[in-house]
């Protein structure tokens, strides 16, 4: 199951990306996420295989994967059906 914040972060990476740092993601989502909360969500998305990381010892770059894009499409499809009921 995907949380709304996970979908929001995935959509942010898809639309504003393709490569963003954690602080850029926090700013782009316009949410009052603390660094620790955002990092936890990003690590959960990485474990699921929906994002990948890169960068260097000073910052981490997050990129959405094909699996992440598929998950967004699946989430949109499921919620479109619910809205039609």
Rosetta blueprint (number, residue, H / E / L):
1 X L
2 X L
3 X L
4 X H
5 X H
6 X H
7 X H
8 X H
9 X H
10 X H
11 X H
12 X H
13 X H
14 X H
15 X H
16 X H
17 X L
18 X L
19 X L
20 X E
21 X E
22 X H
23 X H
24 X H
25 X H
26 X H
27 X H
28 X H
29 X H
30 X L
31 X L
32 X L
33 X L
34 X L
35 X H
36 X H
37 X H
38 X H
39 X H
40 X H
41 X H
42 X H
43 X H
44 X H
45 X H
46 X H
47 X H
48 X H
49 X L
50 X L
51 X E
52 X E
53 X E
54 X E
55 X E
56 X L
57 X L
58 X L
59 X L
60 X E
61 X E
62 X E
63 X E
64 X E
65 X L
66 X H
67 X H
68 X H
69 X H
70 X H
71 X H
72 X H
73 X H
74 X H
75 X H
76 X H
77 X H
78 X H
79 X H
80 X H
81 X H
82 X H
83 X H
84 X H
85 X L
